[in-house]
Amino acid sequence: MHKPFNNFEIYTKITNKLKGIRERKGRNPHYNLTYISPEGELVKIRIPRGRDTSPNGTYYSMAKGLRLSVKQFNNLIKCDLSKKEYDKILKQNPY
């Protein structure tokens, strides 16, 4: 299970935490974000727009898009996981 973060909270926390994350603009029903770590690791995440909470499957997909477990994703959103720690996880978990 995931914490009941709404989609806008997730978007805000991720864009504030991962400086340098890019958003593809457009009239899409999702926020399409791309992040390149200092080591060159590329990750993409899609977050539904709005203030609803996401179903477990969508939440899991967001975590996997950032190459995190759900627990690590929760920690990223709660601000327990720093950008430096996230970059280290990316380096350890290449695709």
GIRAZI-V963803 format. One record per backbone hydrogen bond with DSSP energy under -1.0 kcal/mol. CO is the residue of the C=O (numbers start at 0). NH is the residue of the N-H. If there is no record, write none. Layout:
co->CO nh->NH
co->CO nh->NH
//
This chain:
co->2 nh->4
co->5 nh->9
co->6 nh->10
co->7 nh->11
co->8 nh->12
co->9 nh->13
co->10 nh->14
co->11 nh->15
co->12 nh->16
co->13 nh->17
co->16 nh->18
co->17 nh->20
co->21 nh->33
co->28 nh->48
co->30 nh->46
co->31 nh->23
co->32 nh->44
co->33 nh->21
co->34 nh->42
co->36 nh->39
co->40 nh->36
co->42 nh->34
co->44 nh->32
co->46 nh->30
co->51 nh->6
co->54 nh->58
co->55 nh->59
co->56 nh->60
co->57 nh->61
co->58 nh->62
co->59 nh->63
co->60 nh->64
co->61 nh->65
co->62 nh->67
co->63 nh->66
co->68 nh->72
co->69 nh->73
co->70 nh->74
co->71 nh->75
co->72 nh->76
co->73 nh->77
co->74 nh->79
co->74 nh->80
co->81 nh->85
co->82 nh->86
co->83 nh->87
co->84 nh->88
co->85 nh->89
co->86 nh->90
co->87 nh->91
co->88 nh->92
//
